[in-house]
Amino acid sequence: MRPVVYALTGVGVSRACPPNQYVTPFNVALSVRVVGTVTYSVEYTFDDVFAKGYVPSSGNWTAHPSLTAQTATKDSNIAYPVTGIRLNVTAGTGTAVLTIIQAGKAGN
């Protein structure tokens, strides 16, 4: 998967990035770069983000344990399959930039 980059300035939620849950091993690198002042969390879901009528704003999102309520540039990873990843900026007027890179061998 090519890197996916979401940038948010001010409070808001990015689109959901659906990684390939069938890649093995499932490895996703997450990096958030902060410019200015923001508080952010990276969230993931197990919801079927491709389901007809799925609405991300009412989905079941879980905050990544290492990237919750952060204010500085940080990185982490997800080592198990998830169906969606997003950036949630809850405070501030600066910019948070989430980069998502998935590695692994495609196909089963």
Secondary structure, 3 states (H helix, E strand, C coil): CCCEEEEEECCEECCCECCCCCCEEEEEEEEEEEECCEEEEEEEECCCCCCCCCCHHHCCEEECCCCCCECCCEEEEECCCCCEEEEEEEEECCEEEEEEEEEEECCC
